[in-house]
Amino acid sequence: MAPPSAVTIPVFYRIFFPSIDPLIALSGAYFALLDPNTTMSSMFPLTHPWARINPSHTMFLQQLGGFFIATIVLQVVLLRYTQDVNIWKIVQFSILINDYALFHSLWVALSAQKRLDFGKIRAEEWGTIGITAFVTVARVLFLAGVGLGRKAGGSKKRN
């Protein structure tokens, strides 16, 4: 891998990861902490008995909100502090783990409700799937090095 000073982070990633992705996480934090019914309705119709908020849900939703806020700090502060592509990749890989967890938890929730058929998935769930898929693809492309180029005058790695 090239030294951090020899790799250019493209404009899309420099805008998306420290600015747009944190706004998406901020909405997740807001709903988890201040409007838990909306968070629950993104996986369960509010008429479903599992969607009724109880103290266990509240505890996990508050932890989820805290995770989102911690992620926002890393993306807004750390990614603006450094242009070291290795640090950026570490941050994006760690968030990719959460993206996977979100997809898996949604699959488990829909499976438990016997709603894995495309026609049974509601707009709220499609929204969650679509947004998470978009940010996941951006993360995977970044981690794969798509668009990452060398700075002018950067040295090539020798074998």
mmCIF file of the C-alpha atoms, coordinates in Angstrom:
data_MODEL
# 
_entry.id   MODEL 
# 
loop_
_atom_site.group_PDB 
_atom_site.id 
_atom_site.type_symbol 
_atom_site.label_atom_id 
_atom_site.label_alt_id 
_atom_site.label_comp_id 
_atom_site.label_asym_id 
_atom_site.label_entity_id 
_atom_site.label_seq_id 
_atom_site.pdbx_PDB_ins_code 
_atom_site.Cartn_x 
_atom_site.Cartn_y 
_atom_site.Cartn_z 
_atom_site.occupancy 
_atom_site.B_iso_or_equiv 
_atom_site.pdbx_formal_charge 
_atom_site.auth_seq_id 
_atom_site.auth_comp_id 
_atom_site.auth_asym_id 
_atom_site.auth_atom_id 
_atom_site.pdbx_PDB_model_num 
ATOM 1   C CA . MET A 1 1   ? 0.000   0.000   0.000  1.00 0.00 ? 1   MET A CA 1 
ATOM 2   C CA . ALA A 1 2   ? 1.254   3.472   -0.844 1.00 0.00 ? 2   ALA A CA 1 
ATOM 3   C CA . PRO A 1 3   ? 2.221   5.888   1.932  1.00 0.00 ? 3   PRO A CA 1 
ATOM 4   C CA . PRO A 1 4   ? -0.679  8.161   2.956  1.00 0.00 ? 4   PRO A CA 1 
ATOM 5   C CA . SER A 1 5   ? 0.982   11.244  1.482  1.00 0.00 ? 5   SER A CA 1 
ATOM 6   C CA . ALA A 1 6   ? 1.082   9.597   -1.949 1.00 0.00 ? 6   ALA A CA 1 
ATOM 7   C CA . VAL A 1 7   ? -2.678  8.913   -2.196 1.00 0.00 ? 7   VAL A CA 1 
ATOM 8   C CA . THR A 1 8   ? -5.339  11.437  -3.124 1.00 0.00 ? 8   THR A CA 1 
ATOM 9   C CA . ILE A 1 9   ? -8.816  11.053  -1.631 1.00 0.00 ? 9   ILE A CA 1 
ATOM 10  C CA . PRO A 1 10  ? -11.290 11.998  -4.392 1.00 0.00 ? 10  PRO A CA 1 
ATOM 11  C CA . VAL A 1 11  ? -13.695 14.908  -3.914 1.00 0.00 ? 11  VAL A CA 1 
ATOM 12  C CA . PHE A 1 12  ? -16.763 12.650  -3.740 1.00 0.00 ? 12  PHE A CA 1 
ATOM 13  C CA . TYR A 1 13  ? -15.380 10.775  -0.722 1.00 0.00 ? 13  TYR A CA 1 
ATOM 14  C CA . ARG A 1 14  ? -14.029 13.990  0.879  1.00 0.00 ? 14  ARG A CA 1 
ATOM 15  C CA . ILE A 1 15  ? -17.531 15.485  0.722  1.00 0.00 ? 15  ILE A CA 1 
ATOM 16  C CA . PHE A 1 16  ? -19.637 12.371  1.277  1.00 0.00 ? 16  PHE A CA 1 
ATOM 17  C CA . PHE A 1 17  ? -17.948 10.756  4.297  1.00 0.00 ? 17  PHE A CA 1 
ATOM 18  C CA . PRO A 1 18  ? -17.300 13.843  6.490  1.00 0.00 ? 18  PRO A CA 1 
ATOM 19  C CA . SER A 1 19  ? -20.477 15.757  5.504  1.00 0.00 ? 19  SER A CA 1 
ATOM 20  C CA . ILE A 1 20  ? -23.373 13.791  3.993  1.00 0.00 ? 20  ILE A CA 1 
ATOM 21  C CA . ASP A 1 21  ? -22.948 10.431  5.750  1.00 0.00 ? 21  ASP A CA 1 
ATOM 22  C CA . PRO A 1 22  ? -22.881 12.145  9.188  1.00 0.00 ? 22  PRO A CA 1 
ATOM 23  C CA . LEU A 1 23  ? -26.192 13.855  8.343  1.00 0.00 ? 23  LEU A CA 1 
ATOM 24  C CA . ILE A 1 24  ? -27.677 10.428  7.635  1.00 0.00 ? 24  ILE A CA 1 
ATOM 25  C CA . ALA A 1 25  ? -26.301 9.193   10.975 1.00 0.00 ? 25  ALA A CA 1 
ATOM 26  C CA . LEU A 1 26  ? -27.672 12.323  12.685 1.00 0.00 ? 26  LEU A CA 1 
ATOM 27  C CA . SER A 1 27  ? -31.162 11.443  11.504 1.00 0.00 ? 27  SER A CA 1 
ATOM 28  C CA . GLY A 1 28  ? -30.651 7.919   12.892 1.00 0.00 ? 28  GLY A CA 1 
ATOM 29  C CA . ALA A 1 29  ? -29.474 9.349   16.232 1.00 0.00 ? 29  ALA A CA 1 
ATOM 30  C CA . TYR A 1 30  ? -32.422 11.736  16.365 1.00 0.00 ? 30  TYR A CA 1 
ATOM 31  C CA . PHE A 1 31  ? -34.970 8.989   15.761 1.00 0.00 ? 31  PHE A CA 1 
ATOM 32  C CA . ALA A 1 32  ? -33.290 6.490   18.111 1.00 0.00 ? 32  ALA A CA 1 
ATOM 33  C CA . LEU A 1 33  ? -33.032 8.989   20.968 1.00 0.00 ? 33  LEU A CA 1 
ATOM 34  C CA . LEU A 1 34  ? -35.983 11.338  20.503 1.00 0.00 ? 34  LEU A CA 1 
ATOM 35  C CA . ASP A 1 35  ? -38.533 9.545   18.319 1.00 0.00 ? 35  ASP A CA 1 
ATOM 36  C CA . PRO A 1 36  ? -38.149 5.820   19.032 1.00 0.00 ? 36  PRO A CA 1 
ATOM 37  C CA . ASN A 1 37  ? -41.518 4.944   17.491 1.00 0.00 ? 37  ASN A CA 1 
ATOM 38  C CA . THR A 1 38  ? -40.181 6.019   14.097 1.00 0.00 ? 38  THR A CA 1 
ATOM 39  C CA . THR A 1 39  ? -37.113 3.834   14.587 1.00 0.00 ? 39  THR A CA 1 
ATOM 40  C CA . MET A 1 40  ? -39.273 0.874   15.565 1.00 0.00 ? 40  MET A CA 1 
ATOM 41  C CA . SER A 1 41  ? -41.631 1.476   12.649 1.00 0.00 ? 41  SER A CA 1 
ATOM 42  C CA . SER A 1 42  ? -38.684 1.181   10.266 1.00 0.00 ? 42  SER A CA 1 
ATOM 43  C CA . MET A 1 43  ? -38.642 -2.552  11.067 1.00 0.00 ? 43  MET A CA 1 
ATOM 44  C CA . PHE A 1 44  ? -42.098 -3.310  12.420 1.00 0.00 ? 44  PHE A CA 1 
ATOM 45  C CA . PRO A 1 45  ? -45.510 -1.877  11.558 1.00 0.00 ? 45  PRO A CA 1 
ATOM 46  C CA . LEU A 1 46  ? -46.606 0.062   14.646 1.00 0.00 ? 46  LEU A CA 1 
ATOM 47  C CA . THR A 1 47  ? -49.656 -2.235  14.834 1.00 0.00 ? 47  THR A CA 1 
ATOM 48  C CA . HIS A 1 48  ? -47.332 -5.212  15.380 1.00 0.00 ? 48  HIS A CA 1 
ATOM 49  C CA . PRO A 1 49  ? -46.997 -6.217  19.064 1.00 0.00 ? 49  PRO A CA 1 
ATOM 50  C CA . TRP A 1 50  ? -43.169 -6.185  18.826 1.00 0.00 ? 50  TRP A CA 1 
ATOM 51  C CA . ALA A 1 51  ? -43.220 -2.493  17.897 1.00 0.00 ? 51  ALA A CA 1 
ATOM 52  C CA . ARG A 1 52  ? -44.505 -1.398  21.287 1.00 0.00 ? 52  ARG A CA 1 
ATOM 53  C CA . ILE A 1 53  ? -41.642 0.379   23.039 1.00 0.00 ? 53  ILE A CA 1 
ATOM 54  C CA . ASN A 1 54  ? -40.619 -1.146  26.364 1.00 0.00 ? 54  ASN A CA 1 
ATOM 55  C CA . PRO A 1 55  ? -37.643 -0.439  28.684 1.00 0.00 ? 55  PRO A CA 1 
ATOM 56  C CA . SER A 1 56  ? -35.455 -2.993  26.841 1.00 0.00 ? 56  SER A CA 1 
ATOM 57  C CA . HIS A 1 57  ? -36.105 -1.239  23.545 1.00 0.00 ? 57  HIS A CA 1 
ATOM 58  C CA . THR A 1 58  ? -35.360 2.126   25.143 1.00 0.00 ? 58  THR A CA 1 
ATOM 59  C CA . MET A 1 59  ? -32.003 0.901   26.449 1.00 0.00 ? 59  MET A CA 1 
ATOM 60  C CA . PHE A 1 60  ? -30.935 -0.466  23.049 1.00 0.00 ? 60  PHE A CA 1 
ATOM 61  C CA . LEU A 1 61  ? -32.235 2.552   21.150 1.00 0.00 ? 61  LEU A CA 1 
ATOM 62  C CA . GLN A 1 62  ? -30.275 4.883   23.431 1.00 0.00 ? 62  GLN A CA 1 
ATOM 63  C CA . GLN A 1 63  ? -27.146 2.804   22.807 1.00 0.00 ? 63  GLN A CA 1 
ATOM 64  C CA . LEU A 1 64  ? -27.838 2.969   19.069 1.00 0.00 ? 64  LEU A CA 1 
ATOM 65  C CA . GLY A 1 65  ? -28.234 6.744   19.275 1.00 0.00 ? 65  GLY A CA 1 
ATOM 66  C CA . GLY A 1 66  ? -24.935 6.984   21.154 1.00 0.00 ? 66  GLY A CA 1 
ATOM 67  C CA . PHE A 1 67  ? -23.234 4.867   18.512 1.00 0.00 ? 67  PHE A CA 1 
ATOM 68  C CA . PHE A 1 68  ? -24.538 7.157   15.774 1.00 0.00 ? 68  PHE A CA 1 
ATOM 69  C CA . ILE A 1 69  ? -23.242 10.227  17.616 1.00 0.00 ? 69  ILE A CA 1 
ATOM 70  C CA . ALA A 1 70  ? -19.812 8.626   18.130 1.00 0.00 ? 70  ALA A CA 1 
ATOM 71  C CA . THR A 1 71  ? -19.725 7.777   14.425 1.00 0.00 ? 71  THR A CA 1 
ATOM 72  C CA . ILE A 1 72  ? -20.644 11.361  13.548 1.00 0.00 ? 72  ILE A CA 1 
ATOM 73  C CA . VAL A 1 73  ? -17.742 12.676  15.642 1.00 0.00 ? 73  VAL A CA 1 
ATOM 74  C CA . LEU A 1 74  ? -15.288 10.330  13.930 1.00 0.00 ? 74  LEU A CA 1 
ATOM 75  C CA . GLN A 1 75  ? -16.489 11.269  10.475 1.00 0.00 ? 75  GLN A CA 1 
ATOM 76  C CA . VAL A 1 76  ? -16.849 15.004  11.003 1.00 0.00 ? 76  VAL A CA 1 
ATOM 77  C CA . VAL A 1 77  ? -13.756 15.570  13.148 1.00 0.00 ? 77  VAL A CA 1 
ATOM 78  C CA . LEU A 1 78  ? -11.265 12.784  12.422 1.00 0.00 ? 78  LEU A CA 1 
ATOM 79  C CA . LEU A 1 79  ? -11.790 12.675  8.668  1.00 0.00 ? 79  LEU A CA 1 
ATOM 80  C CA . ARG A 1 80  ? -11.379 16.446  8.460  1.00 0.00 ? 80  ARG A CA 1 
ATOM 81  C CA . TYR A 1 81  ? -8.282  16.296  10.655 1.00 0.00 ? 81  TYR A CA 1 
ATOM 82  C CA . THR A 1 82  ? -6.387  13.828  8.480  1.00 0.00 ? 82  THR A CA 1 
ATOM 83  C CA . GLN A 1 83  ? -6.080  12.983  4.812  1.00 0.00 ? 83  GLN A CA 1 
ATOM 84  C CA . ASP A 1 84  ? -4.326  9.705   5.690  1.00 0.00 ? 84  ASP A CA 1 
ATOM 85  C CA . VAL A 1 85  ? -6.187  7.217   3.510  1.00 0.00 ? 85  VAL A CA 1 
ATOM 86  C CA . ASN A 1 86  ? -5.356  4.384   5.932  1.00 0.00 ? 86  ASN A CA 1 
ATOM 87  C CA . ILE A 1 87  ? -7.172  6.169   8.781  1.00 0.00 ? 87  ILE A CA 1 
ATOM 88  C CA . TRP A 1 88  ? -10.102 6.851   6.458  1.00 0.00 ? 88  TRP A CA 1 
ATOM 89  C CA . LYS A 1 89  ? -10.221 3.165   5.525  1.00 0.00 ? 89  LYS A CA 1 
ATOM 90  C CA . ILE A 1 90  ? -10.168 2.080   9.174  1.00 0.00 ? 90  ILE A CA 1 
ATOM 91  C CA . VAL A 1 91  ? -13.086 4.403   9.954  1.00 0.00 ? 91  VAL A CA 1 
ATOM 92  C CA . GLN A 1 92  ? -15.088 3.279   6.920  1.00 0.00 ? 92  GLN A CA 1 
ATOM 93  C CA . PHE A 1 93  ? -14.426 -0.416  7.598  1.00 0.00 ? 93  PHE A CA 1 
ATOM 94  C CA . SER A 1 94  ? -15.670 -0.046  11.172 1.00 0.00 ? 94  SER A CA 1 
ATOM 95  C CA . ILE A 1 95  ? -18.848 1.671   9.961  1.00 0.00 ? 95  ILE A CA 1 
ATOM 96  C CA . LEU A 1 96  ? -19.259 -1.011  7.277  1.00 0.00 ? 96  LEU A CA 1 
ATOM 97  C CA . ILE A 1 97  ? -19.555 -3.547  10.099 1.00 0.00 ? 97  ILE A CA 1 
ATOM 98  C CA . ASN A 1 98  ? -22.533 -1.572  11.412 1.00 0.00 ? 98  ASN A CA 1 
ATOM 99  C CA . ASP A 1 99  ? -24.052 -1.380  7.907  1.00 0.00 ? 99  ASP A CA 1 
ATOM 100 C CA . TYR A 1 100 ? -23.903 -5.174  7.777  1.00 0.00 ? 100 TYR A CA 1 
ATOM 101 C CA . ALA A 1 101 ? -25.464 -5.407  11.241 1.00 0.00 ? 101 ALA A CA 1 
ATOM 102 C CA . LEU A 1 102 ? -28.297 -3.127  10.126 1.00 0.00 ? 102 LEU A CA 1 
ATOM 103 C CA . PHE A 1 103 ? -29.004 -5.248  7.028  1.00 0.00 ? 103 PHE A CA 1 
ATOM 104 C CA . HIS A 1 104 ? -28.860 -8.431  9.081  1.00 0.00 ? 104 HIS A CA 1 
ATOM 105 C CA . SER A 1 105 ? -31.134 -7.104  11.820 1.00 0.00 ? 105 SER A CA 1 
ATOM 106 C CA . LEU A 1 106 ? -33.674 -5.920  9.241  1.00 0.00 ? 106 LEU A CA 1 
ATOM 107 C CA . TRP A 1 107 ? -33.579 -9.326  7.559  1.00 0.00 ? 107 TRP A CA 1 
ATOM 108 C CA . VAL A 1 108 ? -34.109 -11.049 10.931 1.00 0.00 ? 108 VAL A CA 1 
ATOM 109 C CA . ALA A 1 109 ? -37.002 -8.710  11.790 1.00 0.00 ? 109 ALA A CA 1 
ATOM 110 C CA . LEU A 1 110 ? -38.719 -9.184  8.431  1.00 0.00 ? 110 LEU A CA 1 
ATOM 111 C CA . SER A 1 111 ? -38.135 -12.939 8.528  1.00 0.00 ? 111 SER A CA 1 
ATOM 112 C CA . ALA A 1 112 ? -39.673 -13.191 12.012 1.00 0.00 ? 112 ALA A CA 1 
ATOM 113 C CA . GLN A 1 113 ? -42.709 -11.341 10.674 1.00 0.00 ? 113 GLN A CA 1 
ATOM 114 C CA . LYS A 1 114 ? -42.815 -13.546 7.535  1.00 0.00 ? 114 LYS A CA 1 
ATOM 115 C CA . ARG A 1 115 ? -42.472 -10.419 5.391  1.00 0.00 ? 115 ARG A CA 1 
ATOM 116 C CA . LEU A 1 116 ? -39.383 -11.178 3.283  1.00 0.00 ? 116 LEU A CA 1 
ATOM 117 C CA . ASP A 1 117 ? -41.383 -11.155 0.025  1.00 0.00 ? 117 ASP A CA 1 
ATOM 118 C CA . PHE A 1 118 ? -40.765 -7.952  -1.950 1.00 0.00 ? 118 PHE A CA 1 
ATOM 119 C CA . GLY A 1 119 ? -44.474 -7.155  -1.964 1.00 0.00 ? 119 GLY A CA 1 
ATOM 120 C CA . LYS A 1 120 ? -44.677 -7.311  1.832  1.00 0.00 ? 120 LYS A CA 1 
ATOM 121 C CA . ILE A 1 121 ? -41.811 -4.891  2.491  1.00 0.00 ? 121 ILE A CA 1 
ATOM 122 C CA . ARG A 1 122 ? -43.153 -1.439  3.346  1.00 0.00 ? 122 ARG A CA 1 
ATOM 123 C CA . ALA A 1 123 ? -41.895 1.943   2.134  1.00 0.00 ? 123 ALA A CA 1 
ATOM 124 C CA . GLU A 1 124 ? -40.234 2.594   5.513  1.00 0.00 ? 124 GLU A CA 1 
ATOM 125 C CA . GLU A 1 125 ? -38.190 -0.578  5.187  1.00 0.00 ? 125 GLU A CA 1 
ATOM 126 C CA . TRP A 1 126 ? -37.343 0.105   1.536  1.00 0.00 ? 126 TRP A CA 1 
ATOM 127 C CA . GLY A 1 127 ? -36.105 3.525   2.633  1.00 0.00 ? 127 GLY A CA 1 
ATOM 128 C CA . THR A 1 128 ? -33.836 1.968   5.235  1.00 0.00 ? 128 THR A CA 1 
ATOM 129 C CA . ILE A 1 129 ? -32.605 -0.604  2.722  1.00 0.00 ? 129 ILE A CA 1 
ATOM 130 C CA . GLY A 1 130 ? -31.998 2.001   -0.001 1.00 0.00 ? 130 GLY A CA 1 
ATOM 131 C CA . ILE A 1 131 ? -30.122 4.513   2.144  1.00 0.00 ? 131 ILE A CA 1 
ATOM 132 C CA . THR A 1 132 ? -28.023 1.833   3.821  1.00 0.00 ? 132 THR A CA 1 
ATOM 133 C CA . ALA A 1 133 ? -27.284 0.168   0.471  1.00 0.00 ? 133 ALA A CA 1 
ATOM 134 C CA . PHE A 1 134 ? -26.111 3.480   -1.009 1.00 0.00 ? 134 PHE A CA 1 
ATOM 135 C CA . VAL A 1 135 ? -23.723 4.286   1.854  1.00 0.00 ? 135 VAL A CA 1 
ATOM 136 C CA . THR A 1 136 ? -22.547 0.658   1.958  1.00 0.00 ? 136 THR A CA 1 
ATOM 137 C CA . VAL A 1 137 ? -21.687 0.700   -1.744 1.00 0.00 ? 137 VAL A CA 1 
ATOM 138 C CA . ALA A 1 138 ? -19.798 3.997   -1.277 1.00 0.00 ? 138 ALA A CA 1 
ATOM 139 C CA . ARG A 1 139 ? -17.842 2.461   1.631  1.00 0.00 ? 139 ARG A CA 1 
ATOM 140 C CA . VAL A 1 140 ? -17.038 -0.745  -0.268 1.00 0.00 ? 140 VAL A CA 1 
ATOM 141 C CA . LEU A 1 141 ? -15.880 1.211   -3.323 1.00 0.00 ? 141 LEU A CA 1 
ATOM 142 C CA . PHE A 1 142 ? -13.664 3.394   -1.127 1.00 0.00 ? 142 PHE A CA 1 
ATOM 143 C CA . LEU A 1 143 ? -12.230 0.380   0.698  1.00 0.00 ? 143 LEU A CA 1 
ATOM 144 C CA . ALA A 1 144 ? -11.576 -1.287  -2.670 1.00 0.00 ? 144 ALA A CA 1 
ATOM 145 C CA . GLY A 1 145 ? -9.595  1.797   -3.703 1.00 0.00 ? 145 GLY A CA 1 
ATOM 146 C CA . VAL A 1 146 ? -11.956 2.831   -6.488 1.00 0.00 ? 146 VAL A CA 1 
ATOM 147 C CA . GLY A 1 147 ? -11.067 6.378   -7.499 1.00 0.00 ? 147 GLY A CA 1 
ATOM 148 C CA . LEU A 1 148 ? -8.088  6.625   -5.185 1.00 0.00 ? 148 LEU A CA 1 
ATOM 149 C CA . GLY A 1 149 ? -5.215  8.033   -7.206 1.00 0.00 ? 149 GLY A CA 1 
ATOM 150 C CA . ARG A 1 150 ? -1.705  9.096   -6.517 1.00 0.00 ? 150 ARG A CA 1 
ATOM 151 C CA . LYS A 1 151 ? -0.828  12.728  -5.874 1.00 0.00 ? 151 LYS A CA 1 
ATOM 152 C CA . ALA A 1 152 ? 1.364   14.370  -8.462 1.00 0.00 ? 152 ALA A CA 1 
ATOM 153 C CA . GLY A 1 153 ? 4.952   13.526  -7.661 1.00 0.00 ? 153 GLY A CA 1 
ATOM 154 C CA . GLY A 1 154 ? 3.994   10.588  -5.420 1.00 0.00 ? 154 GLY A CA 1 
ATOM 155 C CA . SER A 1 155 ? 6.408   7.704   -5.566 1.00 0.00 ? 155 SER A CA 1 
ATOM 156 C CA . LYS A 1 156 ? 5.306   4.322   -6.819 1.00 0.00 ? 156 LYS A CA 1 
ATOM 157 C CA . LYS A 1 157 ? 5.654   1.334   -4.545 1.00 0.00 ? 157 LYS A CA 1 
ATOM 158 C CA . ARG A 1 158 ? 8.520   -0.910  -5.555 1.00 0.00 ? 158 ARG A CA 1 
ATOM 159 C CA . ASN A 1 159 ? 8.345   -4.674  -5.439 1.00 0.00 ? 159 ASN A CA 1 
# 
